[in-house]
Amino acid sequence: MGAGLGWLRVPVGGRGSSLHAGAWWVWAGGLGVGASRTGNPLLLGLLVGVAGYVVAARRTDAPWARSYGAFVKLGLFVILVRLVLAAFLGSPVPGSHLIVTLPELPLPGWAKGIRVGGPVTGEQLVFALYDGAKLATLLICVGAANALANPARLLKSLPGALYEAGVAVVVAMTFAPNMVADVLRLRTARRLRGRSTGGVKAVLQIGLPVLEGALERSVALAASMDARGYGRTAAVPPAVRHTTTVLTLGGLLGVCAGTYGLLAAEGATYGVPLLGIGVAAAFGGLWLGGRRSVRTRYRPDVWGVRAWLVAGSGAAVALLMIRAGAYDPEGLHPGVVPLVAPGLPLWPAAGILLGLLPAFVAPRPAALTDKERTR
């Protein structure tokens, strides 16, 4: 009995037991779909809390794993911008709770329906707050995936047809976190030596080593890619190339249309089948396109039981939120006219809590080596 249930014990993430990077993106995508289906600030806050708890429990100390805080700050900035725009540019939402009247800028006749300044009501600001919180939650979900999924291992799992584009994306994703880590390291070294870390002179003295380190990493990356034969392709028949193009483009269009249907308020009926057809066609095109790639994989990541559980928890959140929008739309989209406090629908909230499953089934983060920490 104990041996049969041994897989339930949460292992420490290592080379052979780490979670597939794609599972984290599927989980975060499910939370993002759930966020797109509601404007209730309580449910959005619950989604942010779920994402934050999982990140705190399962992220490593790698530079790319520290990006979650930046996404949270970006989300708060989005909410602030949305409130400012609603105050200065107005909103179509009527309101009776006047907060302040700003000086209104007269506009020409062709700009009818647009105003700058004027009365600002509580209903307008609350509506803008709900709208901005939805976008902020989506950004935070993306930040959670970026903090949990190792970009290098995600690149390793990409199909051969997407390898070149994946390299560019991974390099772009890892450049900024490494640069921030270099800046923090140099500022700490200056403080330990009793030197100032502020002012134009200090910024110039810190910026030069940071740019030098970025250039050294770029040269080392180019050398390693050249040594591994990056860019080599195999010859394939023209019919295979044309079929690959049709399947890939058609599949991506289907994925875009299906994703739009899932994110739209009333598109779940056609979104799911379109997304399924698009994913199947895109995978077929990527499989055929991968025949041009001559690279091999060393110890490919395995999509195991824990990856299914993590990805399934995110998918469950998305499906339950889509279902909840059909039988309880008022709970998921509280009104602002009249201005009342939003309630917490219990079943959607319980469905969101399923997103906490990765915090208990995903492998615990292991201490990284110096080489892995500088990737």
N, C-alpha and C positions, 0 to 999 in steps of 0.2 A: 504493500500500500504506500509506504513512504517513498520507495523507489519510483512507483508509477506516478506520483504527484510531485516528483522532484522539479519538473519544469515550472511549477508554480512559484518556486523560490526565485526572487528577483536577483539575477546575476549582476556582477559588476561589468560594465561595458568594456570590452576589449576587442582585439582583432577578430576573434571568432564569435563573439556574442553581442556585438554592437547592433543597434537597430538600423534597419534599412532607412536611408535618408528620405526616400520617397514616401514612407509611411507618415513622417512628420508633416510633409506638405499636404498629404491627403487629409490628415487630421485637422490642420489649420484651415484648409479649404472648406471643410465641413463647418467649422465654427464661423468662417466668413459668410458662407451661405445662410447660416442661421441668423447672423447679424443683419444680413440684407433683407430678411423677411419680417423684421420688426422695427418699430420706432419707439418701443417702450424703453425708457431709460433704465428701469430696474433690470429688465432682461439683458440689455446691452452691458450694464455694469456687471451682471453675473457672468456674461461671456468673457469680459475683460478679466474678472477675477479667476475664472477657470484657466484661461490662457496664462495668466501670471503665476498661478500656483504650479502649473505643470512646468513652466520655464524655470521657476525657482527650484523645483525638485529634481529636474533632469538635465539642466544645461551644464556644460563643462566650463573651464576657465580659459578657453581659447579666445583669441581676439575677436573672431567673428561671432562668438556667443554673447558678447557684451553689447550687441546692437539693439537688444530689446528696449533698453531705457531710451535710446534715441527715437525709436518708433513711438513710444509712449509720449515723449515730449512733442513729437510731430503731430500726434493725435490731438493733444491739448492745444497746440497751435492752430490746427484746423478748426477746432470748436471756436476758438477766440476769433479767428478770421470770419467765420460764418456769423457770429453774433455782431461783429462790427459792420459787416455788409448789410445785415438785416436792419441795423439801426440807421445807417446812413442812406441806404438805397431803398428802404421800405420793403414791404412784404404784402402779398395778396391776401393774407389772413386778416380778417376784420378783428377788431378788439375794442373793448370798452374800458380796460384798465390802463389809463394813460400814465406813463412814467415820466416822460420829458418831451418837450417840443423843441426840436432843433431848428436852427435857421434854414429855411428852404431856398434852394437855388432855382430861380426861374429858368425854364427850359423852353426851346422853340416848339412850335406846334407839331412838327414831324416827330418829336420825341414824346408824343402823348402816351400815357400809361407808365412813364418812367419818372421818378422823382428822386431828388437828392436832398436829404433833410426832411423836415416835417415831423409829425407826431410819431412817437415811439410808444407802443403799447406792450403790456406784459404778454399778451397772446402771441405777438410777433416774435418776441425774444424766446419764448418757450418753444415755439415751433422751430425756430432756427437752432435752438439748443438740441432738440431731438434729432433734427436733420444732420447737424454736425457730429453728434455723438455716434450716429450710424457709420459715417465715413471714418471717424476716428477708430471705431471698433474694428472695421475692416483692416485698417493700417496696422493695428496692434496684432491682429491675427497673423498678418504677413510677417511682422516682426518676430512673433513667436516661432514660426517655422524657420526663419532665418537664423534665430538664436539656437535652435535645437538640431537642425540638420547640418551635418558637416558638408560644406560646399564641395570639397575634394571628393568625398565619397559619393555625393550626388552626381558629380561629373562622371565618376567611374561607372555608374549605373545607367547612364544615358545610352540610348540606341546609337549605333555607329553613324547613322545619317545625321545625327544632331551633335556629333562630338565637336566639330569645329566651332559651331555657335555656342555650345556649352562651355568650351574653354574661355571664350571671350566673356561670357556672363560670370563665370566663376572668378576670373581675374578681376573683373569690375567689382564683384561682391566682396572680395577679400582685400582689395587695395585700401579702401577707406578705413576698415577696422585696424589693419596693420599700421597705417599712417597715424591713427589716433593713439595706438599703443606706443609708437615711437615717440610721439610728442609727450605723452605722460612719462615715459621712461627718462627722456632728456630733461624734462622739468624737475623731476625728482632728483636727478643727479646734480642739477644746478643748485637746488635748495640744500642738498647735503654739503655742497662746497661753499655755502654761504653766499651764493650769487642770486641776483634778482631774476625773477621769472616774468616780470611785466615790463612794458615799455617797448618801443620800437627796436632798440638795440638787442634786447633779449629775444624778441621774435625773430630777428634776422639771424642771430647766432643759433637759435634752435632750428629754424627752417632749413638752413643749409645741410646739417647732418640728416634731417628727415628726407630731403630730396635725394641726398646721396644714397641713403639706405633704400629708397624706392627704386632708384636707378640700378643698384646692385641686384636687387631682387628681380627686376625686369630682365637684366642680362642673364642671370642664372636661370630664369624660367625659359628664355629663348634658347639657351645652350642645352638645357635638358630636353626641350621639345625637339630640337634639331637632332640630338643624339638618339632619340626614340623614333626618328623617321616621321615626324608629324607632317601631315599634309599629303602623304602618299595615298593613291587611290588605285583601285583595280578596274580593269576594263569590263564593261557590262554591255549587253546588246541594246540597241536603240529602243526596241519594244519594251524592255524592262524599265528603261529610263522614263519613257512616256507614261507607262502604267504607274510608276512611282510618283510622278508629278501629279497625275490625275487623282490618285488615291490620297496623297498627302494634302493637296490643296482642298479637295472636296471634304476630307475629314476635318481639316482645321476650320473650314467654314461651318461644318456641322457642329463642331465643338463650340465655336463662338456663338452660333445661334442658340444652341442648347443651354450654354452658360447664361446668355441673356435671358432666356426663358426662366431659368431657375432664380435669377436675381430679380426679375420683374415681379410685380405684385400679383399678376394673374397669368403667368406663363408656365406654371408647373406642369400643366397638362401636356403641352407639346415639348417642353424643355427636356424632360427625361428621355423620351425616345430619340429626339434629335441628338442629344448628347451621347447616347449609347451608340447610335449609328456613326456619328462623327468620330468617336474614340476608336471604334472597330476599323473604320476606313483609314484613319491616321496611323494606327498601329500596323496595318497592312502595308501602307506606303513606307513607313519607317523601316519595317523589316526588309522590304525589297531594297530600299535605299542603303541599308546597312551592308549590302553585298559589295558596295564600292569600297568599304573600309577594310583595310588589311591589318588593322591593329588587333591585338589580343588583350584579354583581361587576366590579370594576376589575382587570384583569390577573389572572385566576384562576390559581392554581398548577396546573401540569401534572404529572400522574403519568407520569414518564418511565422510561427504562430503568434509571437508577440507583435510583429508588424501587422498582421491581420487584425489583432485586437485594437491596436492604436488607430489604424486607418478606419476600422469599423466603428469605433467610438465617434470619430468625427463625422462619418457618413450617417450614423444614427441621429446625431444632433441635427444635421441638415434635413433629413427626412421627417423627423418629428416636428421641426419648426415649420416645414412646408405643410404638413398635415394640420398643425395647429392653426395656420392661417386660414384654413377652409372652415373650421368649425368655431373658431373664436377670434374673428378679425378685430373686434373691438378691444380685446385684451392685448393683442400684439400691436395695435396702432391706436393708442389713446388720443382722444381729441383734445384740442386746446380751446375750443369755443363750445360751451362755456369752459372757463379755466378751472380745472379740477386736478387733484393729485392723481397720478396714475396708480393703478392697482397691479399686484403681482399675480399673474395667472399661474396656478400651481403646476398643471401638467407641462406646459412649456418650460417652466423653471426646472422641473424634475428631469426633463429631457436634456436640458443644457448641462446638468450635473453629470451626465454620462461622459462628457468630455474630460472629466477628471481621471478616467481610467488609465491613461498613459502614466500618470504619476505613481501608479502602483504596479503596473505590469512591464513598463519599459526598463531596460537595464540601467542600473545606477551609473552615473558618470564616474569614470576613472581619472586619476591624475595623469595629465598629459606630459609627455617628454618635452625637452626643450625644442627638439626638431619639429614636433607636431604643433607646439605653441606658436611657432614663428611662421607657420604656413599661411 
